[in-house]
Amino acid sequence: MNQTATEAISAEAWVATALGDPAKVLERQTVEVRAPGPGKIRVAVRAFCLNFNDIDVIGGRYTTMPLQPPFVPGMEAVGVVESAGLGAEHLVGRRIVGIPSMAFGGYASYAIVDAATALELPDWVSDADGAALHYPFHLGWFALHERGRLNRARRCWCTRPPVVRDQARWCSARHSAPA
């Protein structure tokens, strides 16, 4: 593993070649992934999450961050840190989930990730479950606490055992229940 990389590398990626249905507009292509700059890490991606925001970006409906094709979507990525820019060298070799720079680029075999968003994953969390930690976790928490106004006076009934993708809802509901 390379502590600091100064060269770009090639990666296999799913590239949105047009705006539309992901099943129709994503094509597998070879892309260049730059060396990580200060505060960035380059991750050898093992898993990523196709979330609603990604579908909206690919479909041209995500107005917060409109992208024009061609681009590599992907707002989360799980993998091992292959190299790091200045200030992020301590993450090299660690398995993390993180948000790629500018919240796209995760649908590739390598991605540049903001080191500040990297969460180290314990061994008991699979790559697939780890991919659901950023946006799905936070959206579940937001749904319960902001929209659902969950608090100690209100109860939430969980109808199945928690898995990582449901962890925010389960943890929030459990800790909000009366003691």
ZIVEN-V373409 format. One record per pair of residues at least 12 apart in sequence whose ideal C-beta (glycine too) atoms are under 6 Angstrom apart, sorted by the first residue. I is the first residue (numbers start at 0). J is the second residue. D is the distance in whole Angstrom. If there is no record, write none. Layout:
i/j/d
I/J/D
I/J/D
This chain:
i/j/d
0/81/6
0/91/6
0/92/5
1/82/4
2/88/6
2/91/6
4/34/5
4/82/4
5/34/5
6/34/6
7/31/5
7/33/5
8/32/6
9/29/5
10/30/6
10/32/5
10/107/5
10/108/4
10/109/4
11/108/5
12/30/5
12/71/5
12/106/6
12/107/4
13/25/5
13/106/4
14/26/5
14/28/5
14/69/5
14/71/6
15/57/5
15/68/5
15/70/5
15/72/6
16/68/6
16/69/5
17/68/5
18/59/4
21/57/5
32/109/4
35/82/6
35/83/6
35/84/4
35/111/6
36/84/5
37/84/5
37/85/4
37/86/6
38/86/5
38/87/6
38/114/5
39/84/5
39/111/5
40/80/5
40/83/5
40/87/5
40/90/5
40/112/5
40/114/5
41/81/5
41/82/5
41/109/6
41/111/6
42/76/6
42/78/4
42/80/6
42/110/5
42/112/5
43/78/5
43/79/5
43/81/5
43/109/6
44/76/5
44/78/4
44/108/6
44/110/5
45/77/5
45/78/5
45/126/4
46/77/4
46/126/4
46/127/5
46/130/4
47/73/5
47/75/6
47/76/5
47/105/4
47/106/6
47/130/6
48/75/5
48/130/4
48/131/6
50/134/5
52/74/6
53/72/5
53/74/6
56/72/5
57/72/6
71/104/5
71/106/5
71/107/5
72/103/5
72/106/5
73/104/6
73/105/2
73/106/4
74/102/5
74/134/6
75/105/6
75/130/6
75/133/5
76/99/6
76/105/4
76/110/5
77/96/5
77/126/5
77/129/4
77/130/5
79/94/5
80/93/5
87/114/4
90/117/6
93/119/5
94/120/5
95/117/4
95/119/6
96/118/5
96/120/6
96/129/5
96/132/5
97/112/4
97/116/5
97/117/4
98/116/4
98/133/6
99/112/5
100/113/6
128/163/4
131/163/6
131/164/4
135/164/5
136/167/4
139/167/4
139/168/4
140/167/4
140/171/5
143/168/6
143/171/5
149/175/5
150/175/6
151/175/6
151/177/6
154/176/6
155/172/4
157/169/6
